[in-house]
Amino acid sequence: METSRHISFAILAILAFTALAAGALLLEHTGFFAGAFRTEILARVDAWDVVSARR
C-alpha cells in the first residue's frame, strides 16, 4: 500500500499567510513601506472646544 503525501489546504493557507506576513514585516523594517503603517494626528484643542460637566 502506498501512503498519500497530500498536504491539507489549511496547512498550506497558514504557511502562505505566514510567508506573506513575514515578507511584509521585512519590507516595512527595511523602509520600503516607510510611513505606511504610521499615522500622525495633527490636532489643536482650544479652550472653547473643551466640554466639561459642571453642576
C-alpha positions, 0 to 999 in steps of 0.5 A: 500500500502506498501512503498519500503525501497530500498536504491539507489546504489549511496547512498550506493557507497558514504557511502562505499567510505566514510567508506573506506576513513575514515578507511584509514585516521585512519590507516595512523594517527595511523602509520600503513601506516607510510611513505606511503603517504610521499615522500622525494626528495633527490636532489643536484643542482650544479652550472653547472646544473643551466640554466639561460637566459642571453642576 
